[in-house]
Amino acid sequence: MSVPQFMRKQWTAEEVFQLRKLARKNTPAQVIARKLGRSIDAVYVKASREGLSLRLVPEQELPVSQS
């Protein structure tokens, strides 16, 4: 079941800029999602549409969140 269009959070130009910047630094997808306040799936879909490759690392290898 897909999410209705009105429930989707639109990507801002700043978020796309940050996504591109973090992807170039080979930042794990999970970290990008956390920094942007997006789901991992949303980050992967947007990255794919933007022609970007993302890295996925096992959860136990991720840095501990500082929030």
BELHUVEN-V614443 format. One record per pair of residues at least 12 apart in sequence whose ideal C-beta (glycine too) atoms are under 6 Angstrom apart, sorted by the first residue. I is the first residue (numbers start at 1). J is the second residue. If there is no record, write none. Layout:
# BELHUVEN-V614443
I;J, I;J
This chain:
# BELHUVEN-V614443
11;46, 15;36, 23;52, 23;54, 26;55, 28;55, 28;57, 29;43, 29;54, 29;56, 30;62
